[in-house]
Amino acid sequence: MVDEDVEGARAFLHSGDAYDRFMGRYSRRLAPVFAEAASLSRGADVIDVGCGPGALTAELVDRVGAEHVRAVDPSAPFVAACAARHPAVDVRLGSAEHLPFDDESADAVLAQLVLHFVTDPDAVAAEFLRVLRPGGVAAASAWDSREGMQMLRAFSDAARTFDPDAPDEAIMLRLGGEGEIADLWRRAGFVDVEETTLRVTSDYTSFDELWAGFLEGIGPAGAYCIGLDERGRAALRDALFLRLGSPEGAFTLEALARSASGRRPL
Ligand SMILES: C[S@@+](CC[C@H](N)C(=O)[O-])C[C@H]1O[C@@H](n2cnc3c(N)ncnc32)[C@H](O)[C@@H]1O
């Protein structure tokens, strides 16, 4: 399989460092609180689905040991970045819909900020069930852009002030609403389903630092941004600056994620 085959990967064919400047700055902070949901013990076999350049992978390596971590992503540059950062981890090119792993081979399967982009979430939940051992845990997290992912919310609101057809992250970023991931796990047959709300922040030294992240072209927002002509981009920059209260100097943005875990029945 080549990465272009997976629709959700198309906006993620970038370097790991570029991703970090845009989204990794949040996902690195989300990983430790999200990983709590899976109650991992040292030596448990875990899979990081949609690993990107490896923000959650790093946390999983710390918790269970590199030889117990496997990771998969449909973006070839992210797979390369994750493998370079975590040489002892088995990192594969593949999708959540068709995990390249054996039945009943994992104690936990985690997906951080990935369900937004998968084409068939129910098929993904069925795949998680397949690779988990009885009693194993599936956990996923997703930004709630309707309520509290300030960076994406402000970007969409700004873009839509002058372009009603601009992508609305609240619509595009599926499965971030309260109870949505929990419902997905229940539909798939998971038990002991628990949901939590996670909050992280990111600090910016200036508005230019934030804007440079969008210019990397990553994800639906970044792709939209670099698809505009120069005038459009300037107008969007001004609108976003206003939305964020015209920050002069350093500022901090908050991000709220929904996380839910479920257990494969024994
Ligand atoms: C916002 S990034 C999250 C990356 C990483 N988990 C993190 O927390 O930084 C979304 C990731 O989902 C991956 N992705 C998109 N569609 C996917 C699919 N169908 N199956 C697995 N991963 C997918 C992208 O390639 C990208 O790495």
The ligand as an ORCA input file, in Angstrom:
! r2SCAN-3c Opt
* xyz 0 1
  C      -3.267     15.012     13.816
  S      -2.196     13.722     13.315
  C      -1.902     12.845     14.852
  C      -0.550     12.176     14.890
  C      -0.123     11.635     16.236
  N      -1.017     10.579     16.696
  C      -0.052     12.740     17.264
  O      -0.773     12.674     18.255
  O       0.747     13.661     17.061
  C      -3.281     12.621     12.463
  C      -2.553     11.372     11.946
  O      -3.528     10.441     11.470
  C      -2.965      9.803     10.349
  N      -4.065      9.196      9.583
  C      -4.887      9.762      8.669
  N      -5.743      8.860      8.179
  C      -5.474      7.683      8.807
  C      -6.012      6.358      8.722
  N      -7.011      6.074      7.900
  N      -5.465      5.403      9.515
  C      -4.441      5.693     10.356
  N      -3.909      6.923     10.479
  C      -4.405      7.904      9.711
  C      -2.215     10.911      9.633
  O      -1.281     10.410      8.696
  C      -1.584     11.629     10.814
  O      -0.341     11.094     11.146
*
